[in-house]
Amino acid sequence: MNVLAVVDNMSQEMYLRLKHAAETGKWPEGTPVDQAQRDSALQLTMAYQARHLNSDEMLTIGADGAIVNKSKRQLKDQFKGKHKDTEITKCNKEHDIARFTEL
């Protein structure tokens, strides 16, 4: 069976299980995943993302199988629209982190 045929018939629950296995090296119930399973899980996860998800993440796999990168400008525009009224205060570089107000 071809990988794309498997991906076309894969449920979202199976995708999430495979994604978890590829990211953590364990199945959701805690059973370890061997390297061959992890490699297959990663391949299937990437194929599922390309075929079924319209992701707005910075780095994803497009429908044609190519890696999609977003430029810094595209990311700024994307997040500016979501949080345009949110004020970001500058941090004190010595011992502070960025503080977000009104979140």
N, C-alpha and C positions, 0 to 999 in steps of 0.2 A: 504494500500500500504506500502510496506517495505521501510525503509530509504535508503537502497542502490539502490533500483530501482529509487527512486526520484533523488538521487545523480547522477546516471548514465545518466539520461535524463536532468539534470540541465545545463542551459547555463552559460557561464562565467559571463555574466551580472548579472544573478540572484545570483551567488556566491558572486560577489563583493557587491551587495546590502545586502545580509545576513551578510557578513563579516563586513560591515560598521555598521549594526544594532547591531551585537554582541559586537563590539569594543566600540561604542559610546553611545549605548542605544537610538539611534534615527535612523529613516530611512533617506536615503540621502536627502529627501525633508524637513527634520526637524521634522516630526511627532514622538512623543515619542513611544518607544517600551516597552510594559509591560514585567515583569520578565519571564513569560511563553514563550513569543515570543523570548525574548533574549536567553533563554536556548535552545530553538529549533534552533534558528539561529546559535548558537555556535556549536551545535551537527552537523548540516548540513554542516557548514563551515569546521569543522574538517574532516568529512567524505569525502567531496569534495577534500580537500587537499590530503587525503590519496589515493583517487582513481585517481585523474587527474594531480596533480602537482608533479613534480620532484624537490622538493625544496632543496636548499643548505643552508638553514638557520640552526642555531645552534640547535634549538628545533623544531621538526615538528612531524607530525603523519605519520607513514610509511604505506605502502600499506596493511600490515597485521593488521593495527589498533593500533599497539604499538607505544609508544612515542620513537622517535629517538633523541638521544643526540649525539653531536659531542664532542670529547675530545679537550682539549686545543691544543694539537699537530695537530690534524686534522684542526682546525680553523686557526692556524698559517700557516700551509702549504697551505690552501685554499687561504688565503689573501696574502700570500707571492707571489704566482703566479700572482695574479692580479696587485699587486703594487710593484713588485720587484725592480723597479728603483726609487721609491719614497723614499725620505729621510725624516725621522721623527726626529725632534729635541726635545731634552729633555726640560721639562718645569721647570720654577722656581716655586717651590712649594708654595712660599709665595703669589704671586699674578699674576700667569701666567697660561695659559693652554697649552696643546700640540699644536705645530704649524706644519703644513704640508707644505712642500715646493714643488713647481712645480706641483700643482694639477690643 
